[in-house]
Amino acid sequence: MTRQRLLHHADPATDIHHRLAPEPGDIVVRKTRYGALSTTDLDRRLRDRGITTLVIAGITTSGVVLSTLTDAADRDYRLYVLSDGVADLDPHAHQALMTGIFPRLAHIVDTAELRSLLRESRPDRA
């Protein structure tokens, strides 16, 4: 039986795009499964920094986003999903998750709403 090597570290497709390059102090982890928390030390590193709120974006809605969201919800993070920052090849699965499942676990916001929320929470940085 052959195992798929999804997200293999040597695959150039897993490289970080230069426009999204981490800045000094950013947390960088290499995940080996769909979810961002299950096979990394990301949860511990976030908690060490006092981070309790996550904004989730990515592809695919029915894979990576779903896995990360449910795991983070189980860990009691306050969650936001960027409606204009997630996508899926299956539009029906995407719609079902975004309207039926995700709102039970997270606040669904778009980028403009997130920007507004951030301004409201940090008026000194407007």
N, C-alpha and C positions, 0 to 999 in steps of 0.2 A: 504494500500500500504506500503510495506517495503522499507525503505531507506538503501542503502548500506553504510557501515561504512568504506569506503576506507581510508587508512592511519590513522586509529584510533590510538591515542597516546598510548593506553594500549597494542597494538599488538606488541609482541616482534620482528616481522618482520620490524618494523619501527625504531628499535634501530640503533644507529650509530655503524658501525663495528669498533672494537678496533684498527685496523690498520689505520683507517681514523679519529681517535679521534681528536677533535678540540684542538688547542693549545691556550695558553693564548692570548687574544686579537682577536681571530677568532670570526666572527659573526655566531651565531647559531639561527635558527628560526625553528619553527614547522609549516609546511604548512598543510593545511587541504583540499586542492584541488590540481589539477594537476600542475598548474603553481606555481612557487616559489615566485611570486610577488603579486598575486591578494589577498591573504588572510593573508599576513604577513606585517610587517613593514620593510622588507628587502630593498625596494627602498629608504626609508628615511634614513636608517642606512648606506647604501652605499653612498648616496649623501652627508650625513654628513661627511663622510670620504674623499670626493672628488673623489670617484671611478666612472668612466664613461665608463670603458671597462669591459666586462664580457666574460668569457670563459665557455661555456656550455657543459656539458657531462651528461649522465644519460640514464635511461631507463624509458619509452619507447619512441622511436623516434617520434611515431605518437600520443603520449599523453603528457607526462611530458615535453619532450624536445620541441615539437611543441608549447605547451601552453606558456612555459616560454620564448621561443625565440620570439614569436609574441608579447607578452606583453612587453618584454624588448625593442624590436624594436620600438613599439609605444611610449615608454618612452625615445627614442633617445640615447640608449646606443650604444657604438661601440661593435660589437658582433663577437665572434669566436665560431664555433662549432667544437669540437674534433671528427674527422671522425672515429677514432679508440676508442672513448670513448662513443659512442652511439650505441644502438641496439634496435631491435624491433622483436617481434614474427612473424610479417608479412614482409617478405623480399621485397615484391613489394612496400608496403607503405614506408618502410625505403628507398629504392632506389629512389622512386619518390620524397620524401622529400629532400634527400641529394643532388640530382642532379638537381631538378627542382624548388623547393620552397626555401629551405634554402639559396642557393647562392644569392638570391635576398635580403636577410635580413642580412646575416652574411658572414664572411670569413670562408671558410671550410679549416681546417688545421688538420694535424695529430699531435701526441705528439712530434715527432722529430721536426717538423716545429715550433711548439709552443715554444719548448725549444730554438731553434735558434732565434726566434723573441724576446724572453725574454732576451737572451744574448745580442742581438743587441741594445735593448732599455736600458739596464743597463750594459754597458761595465765594470763598476767598480765592478760588482758582478759576473763576469764570472767564 
